[in-house]
Amino acid sequence: MMLSRHRERRRAGRRRGAPAQQSDMVQTTQTPGTDAASTRPFSLELNEEQLQLKRWIHGFAKDVVRPAAHEWDEREETPWPIIQEAARIGLYSFEFLQTAFQDPTGLMMPIANEELFWGDAGIGLSIFGSTLCVAAIFANGTPQQIVEWVPQCFGTPDKIQLGAFGVSEPDAGSDVSSLKARAVYDEARDEWVLNGTKTWITNGGIADVHVVVCSVYPELGSRGQASFVIGPGTPGLSMGQKFKKHGIRASHTAEVVLDNCRIPGRNILGGREKFEERVARAREGKSARVQAAMATFEATRPAVGAQAVGIARAAYEFALDYAKQRVQFGRPIIENQAIAFKLADMAVSIEAARLLVWQAAWMARNGKPFDKGQGSMSKLFAGEMAVKVTEEAIQIMGGYGYVRDNPVERWHRDAKIYTIFEGTSEIQRLVISRAISGVHIK
């Protein structure tokens, strides 16, 4: 397995005391008047392990995902055979996430997302959709909860399991503070009783593990909310409406209905004691760390931005190849500035978006605060860039780009969701403007 070889190579290198390979080494620069201790290493070159990961996932996207993309987009069904193949090779697994999250640069997950979504966004979400649930558990759970629940979000290659994360409601999308789903603690039975409806949920209703954000103390708004884990087969949880979508059609999106859904008291992420301490601080008017839903979204925004980069790159490469081959007025259309300049702008936008994503991912991995809203910057710019680039790809191809015989129209449909889910573009701008101004802009 690719991941096993990666870890064995690292261990062997440490045992031998081998020096870093050339591709792992970084350049150092020294400004005149400074000593060596004050300089910092810097390189944008991927190391050998990251390059191998990139090639591995790109191969899977090229050979398995992309050939099946049109079929599953038309069927609008979860592509179970492809998820099983991803699990078989180790891509859909807790082991893969462990390896990716241990990367000190923070770049493995963005690299993986870009390459997989270069293949297809709908199938990509069906494979990586469980990671939002995993991120919620990591962001808010105790070590014991992480060990207990994260592996259940994946299952095994022989028994695939899924995870789902539910925040949005019919009357509460961007306004997370107005959630109506309630969680009431039954002290006599040490259980939480959940009621409400979640909507727009990836893997909603078909997942084995659901994490939902509910209001415990509605009068406190978002500071009175907590995240709860609902295990496989729990009575009171059911799937509501399954949505037929504009794009990402191979990814299952549905309502999750909670009707007197009872879960053990220990299933509140972070523990009840810690939650009540946070509530007490809120009642005293003291500041608090970011609330449950936003902690999850902040952690995942760079990865979501990388997905948008993958979609845009796919459309750009397809349009570039088309422009070189398409002949009009006796010459390839790439020789016309009107076309060549479009492609130049597309290339610049993709490179800029990737750098924003990598910066935010590095900051998150190394505990650097998003003091300017860098996580939101990466998601905002990459999402809007993907919409623009895929639209320009259609324009370059003309009628051929508009029909389903070519994948560009699907990429355009898939791209639009990146200005909507996990925080709309408007919400990203709100986060950024508050961060750079220090003003509570409304």
C-alpha positions as CSV (number, residue, x, y, z in Angstrom):
1,M,0.0,0.0,0.0
2,M,1.3,3.5,-0.9
3,L,0.8,4.9,2.6
4,S,2.6,2.0,4.3
5,R,5.6,2.5,1.9
6,H,5.7,6.2,2.8
7,R,5.8,5.5,6.6
8,E,8.4,2.7,6.2
9,R,10.6,5.0,4.2
10,R,10.5,7.7,6.9
11,R,11.3,5.1,9.6
12,A,14.2,3.7,7.7
13,G,15.6,7.1,7.1
14,R,15.5,7.9,10.8
15,R,17.1,4.5,11.7
16,R,20.0,5.0,9.3
17,G,20.3,8.7,10.2
18,A,20.3,9.4,6.5
19,P,20.4,13.0,5.3
20,A,17.4,14.6,3.7
21,Q,17.1,14.0,0.0
22,Q,17.7,16.9,-2.3
23,S,13.9,17.3,-3.0
24,D,13.4,17.4,0.8
25,M,15.9,20.1,1.4
26,V,15.1,23.8,1.5
27,Q,17.1,26.9,0.4
28,T,18.2,29.4,3.0
29,T,18.8,33.0,2.3
30,Q,20.5,35.5,4.5
31,T,19.9,39.2,4.4
32,P,23.0,41.3,4.8
33,G,23.4,42.5,8.4
34,T,21.7,39.5,9.9
35,D,23.1,36.4,11.5
36,A,22.4,32.8,10.4
37,A,20.2,32.1,13.5
38,S,17.7,34.8,12.4
39,T,17.2,33.4,8.9
40,R,14.3,31.0,8.1
41,P,14.3,28.1,5.6
42,F,11.9,28.6,2.7
43,S,11.0,26.5,-0.2
44,L,7.9,25.9,-2.3
45,E,9.2,22.7,-3.7
46,L,7.2,19.6,-2.7
47,N,9.2,16.9,-1.0
48,E,9.4,13.3,-2.3
49,E,6.6,12.0,-0.2
50,Q,4.3,14.8,-1.3
51,L,5.2,14.2,-4.9
52,Q,4.5,10.5,-4.6
53,L,1.1,11.2,-3.0
54,K,0.3,13.7,-5.8
55,R,1.2,11.1,-8.5
56,W,-0.7,8.3,-6.7
57,I,-4.0,10.2,-6.3
58,H,-3.7,11.8,-9.8
59,G,-3.4,8.3,-11.2
60,F,-6.5,7.2,-9.4
61,A,-8.4,10.3,-10.5
62,K,-7.3,9.7,-14.1
63,D,-7.8,6.0,-14.4
64,V,-10.8,5.4,-12.1
65,V,-12.6,8.6,-11.3
66,R,-12.7,10.6,-14.5
67,P,-13.8,7.7,-16.8
68,A,-16.8,7.1,-14.5
69,A,-17.7,10.8,-13.8
70,H,-20.3,11.2,-16.6
71,E,-22.2,8.1,-15.7
72,W,-22.5,8.9,-12.0
73,D,-23.4,12.5,-12.7
74,E,-26.3,11.3,-14.9
75,R,-27.4,8.7,-12.3
76,E,-27.2,11.1,-9.4
77,E,-26.3,8.2,-7.1
78,T,-23.6,7.5,-4.6
79,P,-20.8,5.7,-6.5
80,W,-20.3,2.8,-4.1
81,P,-18.0,0.8,-6.3
82,I,-15.6,3.7,-6.6
83,I,-15.6,4.4,-2.9
84,Q,-14.8,0.7,-2.4
85,E,-11.9,0.9,-4.8
86,A,-10.7,4.0,-2.9
87,A,-10.9,2.1,0.3
88,R,-9.1,-0.9,-1.2
89,I,-6.1,1.2,-2.1
90,G,-6.1,3.0,1.2
91,L,-7.3,6.4,0.0
92,Y,-10.7,6.2,1.8
93,S,-9.4,5.3,5.3
94,F,-8.5,6.6,8.7
95,E,-4.9,5.7,8.0
96,F,-4.8,8.0,5.0
97,L,-6.1,10.9,7.1
98,Q,-3.6,10.2,9.9
99,T,-0.7,10.3,7.4
100,A,-2.0,13.5,5.7
101,F,-2.7,15.3,9.0
102,Q,0.8,14.5,10.3
103,D,2.5,16.3,7.4
104,P,4.2,19.3,9.2
105,T,3.7,21.5,6.1
106,G,-0.1,20.9,6.1
107,L,0.0,20.5,2.3
108,M,-0.9,16.8,2.0
109,M,-4.6,17.3,2.3
110,P,-4.8,20.2,-0.2
111,I,-2.6,18.2,-2.7
112,A,-4.9,15.2,-2.3
113,N,-8.1,17.3,-2.7
114,E,-6.8,19.1,-5.8
115,E,-5.8,15.9,-7.6
116,L,-9.0,13.9,-6.7
117,F,-11.3,16.8,-7.6
118,W,-9.4,17.3,-10.9
119,G,-10.9,13.9,-11.7
120,D,-14.5,14.8,-10.6
121,A,-16.0,16.9,-7.9
122,G,-19.2,14.7,-7.3
123,I,-17.2,11.5,-6.9
124,G,-14.5,13.4,-5.0
125,L,-17.1,14.5,-2.4
126,S,-18.5,11.0,-2.2
127,I,-15.0,9.9,-1.2
128,F,-13.9,12.8,1.0
129,G,-17.4,13.9,2.2
130,S,-16.9,11.9,5.4
131,T,-13.9,14.1,6.3
132,L,-16.2,17.0,7.3
133,C,-17.7,14.8,10.0
134,V,-14.1,13.7,11.0
135,A,-13.1,17.4,11.2
136,A,-16.0,18.1,13.5
137,I,-14.9,15.3,15.8
138,F,-11.2,16.4,15.7
139,A,-12.1,20.1,16.3
140,N,-14.5,19.6,19.2
141,G,-14.1,16.0,20.6
142,T,-12.0,14.6,23.4
143,P,-9.1,12.2,22.5
144,Q,-11.3,9.3,23.6
145,Q,-14.1,10.4,21.3
146,I,-11.7,10.8,18.4
147,V,-10.4,7.2,18.9
148,E,-13.9,5.9,19.2
149,W,-15.7,7.6,16.4
150,V,-13.3,8.6,13.6
151,P,-12.6,5.0,12.5
152,Q,-16.4,4.4,12.3
153,C,-16.7,7.2,9.7
154,F,-14.7,5.0,7.3
155,G,-15.3,1.3,8.2
156,T,-13.2,-1.2,6.2
157,P,-12.8,-2.0,2.5
158,D,-15.2,-4.9,3.1
159,K,-17.7,-2.8,5.0
160,I,-17.7,0.8,3.9
161,Q,-19.1,3.3,6.4
162,L,-19.8,7.0,5.9
163,G,-19.8,10.1,8.1
164,A,-22.0,13.2,7.9
165,F,-21.9,16.6,9.5
166,G,-25.2,18.6,9.9
167,V,-25.4,22.3,10.7
168,S,-27.7,24.0,8.2
169,E,-31.5,24.0,8.7
170,P,-34.4,25.1,6.5
171,D,-34.5,28.5,8.3
172,A,-30.9,28.7,9.3
173,G,-28.2,28.7,6.6
174,S,-25.6,31.4,7.0
175,D,-27.2,32.5,10.2
176,V,-25.8,29.6,12.3
177,S,-26.8,31.4,15.6
178,S,-30.5,30.8,14.8
179,L,-30.5,27.0,14.8
180,K,-33.8,25.5,15.9
181,A,-32.7,21.9,16.4
182,R,-32.8,21.2,20.1
183,A,-30.8,19.0,22.4
184,V,-32.3,18.4,25.9
185,Y,-30.5,16.5,28.6
186,D,-32.4,13.7,30.3
187,E,-30.6,13.5,33.6
188,A,-32.5,10.5,34.9
189,R,-31.3,8.4,31.9
190,D,-28.1,10.2,31.2
191,E,-29.2,10.8,27.6
192,W,-29.6,13.6,25.2
193,V,-32.8,13.9,23.3
194,L,-32.5,15.5,19.9
195,N,-35.2,17.1,17.8
196,G,-35.1,19.1,14.6
197,T,-34.4,19.0,10.9
198,K,-31.0,19.5,9.2
199,T,-30.8,20.2,5.5
200,W,-28.2,20.2,2.7
201,I,-26.3,17.5,4.4
202,T,-23.6,15.5,2.5
203,N,-24.2,11.8,3.2
204,G,-27.2,12.9,5.2
205,G,-29.4,9.9,6.3
206,I,-27.2,7.3,4.7
207,A,-24.1,7.9,6.9
208,D,-23.3,5.5,9.7
209,V,-22.0,8.4,11.9
210,H,-23.7,11.7,12.1
211,V,-22.4,14.8,13.9
212,V,-25.1,17.4,14.3
213,V,-25.0,20.9,15.9
214,C,-28.0,21.6,18.2
215,S,-29.0,24.3,20.5
216,V,-29.0,23.4,24.2
217,Y,-29.6,27.0,25.5
218,P,-31.3,28.9,22.7
219,E,-31.2,32.2,24.6
220,L,-27.4,32.2,24.3
221,G,-27.4,31.9,20.5
222,S,-24.4,30.2,19.0
223,R,-22.7,30.1,22.4
224,G,-25.4,27.8,23.6
225,Q,-24.9,25.2,20.9
226,A,-23.0,22.0,21.0
227,S,-22.0,19.1,18.6
228,F,-23.4,15.6,19.2
229,V,-22.4,12.3,17.7
230,I,-25.2,9.9,16.6
231,G,-24.0,6.4,16.1
232,P,-25.0,3.8,13.5
233,G,-28.7,2.6,13.6
234,T,-29.8,5.1,16.3
235,P,-33.6,5.2,16.5
236,G,-35.1,8.6,15.8
237,L,-32.8,9.6,13.0
238,S,-34.1,9.3,9.4
239,M,-33.5,10.7,6.0
240,G,-35.9,13.3,4.7
241,Q,-35.8,14.8,1.2
242,K,-33.0,13.8,-1.1
243,F,-32.1,16.8,-3.2
244,K,-31.6,16.7,-7.0
245,K,-28.8,19.2,-7.6
246,H,-27.4,21.5,-10.2
247,G,-23.9,20.0,-9.8
248,I,-21.8,17.5,-7.7
249,R,-24.6,15.1,-8.5
250,A,-22.6,11.9,-7.5
251,S,-22.5,13.2,-4.0
252,H,-25.5,12.4,-1.8
253,T,-27.2,15.5,-0.3
254,A,-30.4,15.2,1.9
255,E,-32.3,16.3,4.9
256,V,-31.7,14.6,8.3
257,V,-34.7,14.4,10.5
258,L,-34.3,14.0,14.3
259,D,-37.5,12.9,16.1
260,N,-36.9,12.2,19.8
261,C,-33.5,10.8,18.8
262,R,-31.9,9.6,22.1
263,I,-28.1,9.3,22.4
264,P,-25.9,8.5,25.4
265,G,-24.9,11.5,27.5
266,R,-21.2,11.0,26.7
267,N,-21.9,11.7,23.0
268,I,-21.7,15.5,23.4
269,L,-18.4,16.4,21.7
270,G,-15.9,17.7,24.2
271,G,-17.9,16.4,27.2
272,R,-20.8,17.9,29.1
273,E,-18.6,19.3,31.8
274,K,-16.5,21.3,29.4
275,F,-19.7,22.5,27.6
276,E,-21.3,23.7,30.8
277,E,-18.1,25.6,31.7
278,R,-18.3,27.3,28.4
279,V,-22.0,28.2,28.9
280,A,-21.2,29.6,32.4
281,R,-18.6,31.9,30.9
282,A,-21.1,33.0,28.3
283,R,-23.6,33.9,31.0
284,E,-21.0,35.9,32.7
285,G,-20.3,37.8,29.5
286,K,-16.8,36.4,29.2
287,S,-15.2,35.8,25.8
288,A,-15.2,32.3,24.4
289,R,-13.4,30.3,21.7
290,V,-15.1,29.9,18.4
291,Q,-18.4,28.0,18.5
292,A,-18.8,24.4,17.4
293,A,-19.9,24.8,13.8
294,M,-17.4,27.5,13.0
295,A,-14.5,25.5,14.5
296,T,-15.2,22.8,11.9
297,F,-15.6,25.2,8.9
298,E,-12.4,27.1,9.7
299,A,-10.4,23.8,9.8
300,T,-11.8,22.6,6.4
301,R,-11.8,25.8,4.3
302,P,-8.3,25.4,2.8
303,A,-9.2,21.8,1.8
304,V,-12.4,23.1,0.2
305,G,-10.5,25.8,-1.6
306,A,-8.1,23.0,-3.0
307,Q,-11.1,21.2,-4.4
308,A,-12.1,24.3,-6.3
309,V,-8.6,24.6,-7.6
310,G,-8.8,21.0,-8.9
311,I,-12.0,21.7,-10.8
312,A,-10.6,24.9,-12.3
313,R,-7.4,23.2,-13.3
314,A,-9.3,20.4,-15.1
315,A,-11.3,22.9,-17.1
316,Y,-8.2,25.1,-17.9
317,E,-6.2,22.1,-19.2
318,F,-9.1,20.8,-21.3
319,A,-9.7,24.3,-22.8
320,L,-6.0,24.8,-23.5
321,D,-5.8,21.5,-25.4
322,Y,-8.9,22.3,-27.3
323,A,-7.6,25.8,-28.3
324,K,-4.4,24.2,-29.7
325,Q,-6.3,21.8,-31.8
326,R,-9.4,23.8,-32.9
327,V,-8.7,25.5,-36.2
328,Q,-10.7,28.5,-37.4
329,F,-9.9,30.9,-40.2
330,G,-6.9,28.8,-41.1
331,R,-5.1,28.7,-37.8
332,P,-5.5,27.2,-34.3
333,I,-7.6,29.5,-32.1
334,I,-4.8,29.6,-29.5
335,E,-3.0,32.0,-31.9
336,N,-5.7,34.6,-31.3
337,Q,-5.1,37.0,-28.4
338,A,-8.8,36.8,-27.5
339,I,-8.3,33.2,-26.7
340,A,-4.7,33.2,-25.5
341,F,-5.3,36.0,-23.1
342,K,-8.3,34.2,-21.5
343,L,-6.1,31.2,-20.9
344,A,-3.3,33.3,-19.5
345,D,-5.7,34.9,-17.0
346,M,-7.1,31.4,-16.1
347,A,-3.5,30.1,-15.4
348,V,-2.7,33.1,-13.2
349,S,-5.9,32.7,-11.2
350,I,-5.3,29.0,-10.6
351,E,-1.7,29.6,-9.4
352,A,-2.8,32.4,-7.1
353,A,-5.6,30.4,-5.6
354,R,-3.3,27.5,-4.9
355,L,-0.9,29.7,-3.1
356,L,-3.6,31.1,-0.9
357,V,-4.8,27.6,-0.1
358,W,-1.3,26.4,0.7
359,Q,-0.6,29.4,2.9
360,A,-3.9,28.8,4.9
361,A,-3.2,25.1,5.2
362,W,0.4,25.7,6.5
363,M,-0.9,28.2,9.0
364,A,-3.6,25.9,10.3
365,R,-1.2,23.0,10.6
366,N,1.4,25.1,12.5
367,G,-1.1,26.7,14.8
368,K,-0.9,30.2,13.3
369,P,-4.0,32.3,13.8
370,F,-6.0,33.4,10.8
371,D,-5.4,37.0,11.7
372,K,-6.6,38.3,8.4
373,G,-9.1,35.5,7.7
374,Q,-6.7,33.6,5.6
375,G,-8.8,30.4,5.7
376,S,-11.8,32.4,4.3
377,M,-9.5,34.1,1.8
378,S,-8.5,30.8,0.3
379,K,-12.0,29.4,0.1
380,L,-13.5,32.7,-1.2
381,F,-10.9,33.3,-3.9
382,A,-10.6,29.7,-5.1
383,G,-14.4,29.2,-5.2
384,E,-15.1,32.3,-7.3
385,M,-12.0,31.6,-9.4
386,A,-13.4,28.1,-10.2
387,V,-16.7,29.5,-11.4
388,K,-14.9,32.1,-13.6
389,V,-12.4,29.7,-15.1
390,T,-15.0,27.0,-15.9
391,E,-17.2,29.6,-17.5
392,E,-14.3,30.9,-19.6
393,A,-13.5,27.3,-20.6
394,I,-17.0,27.0,-22.0
395,Q,-16.6,30.3,-23.8
396,I,-13.4,29.1,-25.5
397,M,-15.1,25.9,-26.6
398,G,-18.3,27.5,-27.7
399,G,-21.1,25.1,-28.4
400,Y,-18.8,22.1,-27.8
401,G,-18.4,23.4,-24.2
402,Y,-22.1,23.7,-23.6
403,V,-23.1,20.1,-24.4
404,R,-22.8,17.1,-22.2
405,D,-20.6,15.3,-24.7
406,N,-17.7,17.2,-23.2
407,P,-17.0,17.5,-19.4
408,V,-16.5,21.3,-19.2
409,E,-20.2,22.0,-18.7
410,R,-20.2,19.5,-15.8
411,W,-17.2,21.2,-14.2
412,H,-19.0,24.5,-14.5
413,R,-22.0,23.1,-12.7
414,D,-19.8,21.6,-10.1
415,A,-17.9,24.8,-9.5
416,K,-20.9,26.9,-8.5
417,I,-21.3,25.1,-5.1
418,Y,-18.0,26.5,-4.0
419,T,-19.4,30.0,-3.6
420,I,-22.3,28.6,-1.5
421,F,-21.5,25.6,0.8
422,E,-19.3,25.7,3.9
423,G,-19.9,29.5,4.0
424,T,-21.1,31.6,1.1
425,S,-18.8,34.1,-0.6
426,E,-20.7,36.8,1.3
427,I,-20.0,35.1,4.7
428,Q,-16.3,34.7,3.7
429,R,-16.1,38.4,3.0
430,L,-17.8,39.1,6.4
431,V,-15.2,37.0,8.2
432,I,-12.3,38.6,6.3
433,S,-13.6,42.2,6.8
434,R,-14.0,41.6,10.6
435,A,-10.5,40.1,10.8
436,I,-8.7,43.0,9.0
437,S,-10.8,45.8,10.6
438,G,-11.4,44.6,14.2
439,V,-14.9,45.9,13.7
440,H,-18.0,43.7,14.2
441,I,-19.4,44.3,10.7
442,K,-22.9,43.1,10.1
